[in-house]
Amino acid sequence: MTDKCEEIWQPTDEQVDRIILPAMQGIAQQCAGYINQLKCPSEFIAVMLRDVADAFENTALESKNDSDSSCGCC
């Protein structure tokens, strides 16, 4: 996501309360379950989450490069 897009889009209070916070809590609970199932250190799960975030960022960068001038969200 470009700086321009980050400046333009802001979630509403309702989106934060009804979607974003519950999603983050659900992801955290799911990851805690993986730690218990795998008997792995939490740092391993942190690496997994970073890899997922990187994949989203790389996809956004590729889309921007393909469209040449716009990130597609503005």
SULMOQUI-V883321 format. One line per field, one symbol per residue. psi: psi as a letter, one per 30 degrees, with the letter a starting at -180 (. if undefined). burial: b if it has 16 or more other ideal C-beta (glycine too) atoms within 10 Angstrom, else e. A space follows every 10 residues. Layout:
# SULMOQUI-V883321
psi->???
burial->???
This chain:
# SULMOQUI-V883321
psi->kleeeeeekk lleeeeefee eeeeeeeeee eeeeeeefhl lfeeeeeeee eeeeeeeeee eeeeeefefk fff.
burial->eeeeeeeeee eeeeeeeeee eeeeeeeeee eeeeeeeeee eeeebeeeee eeeeeeeeeb eeebeeeeee beee
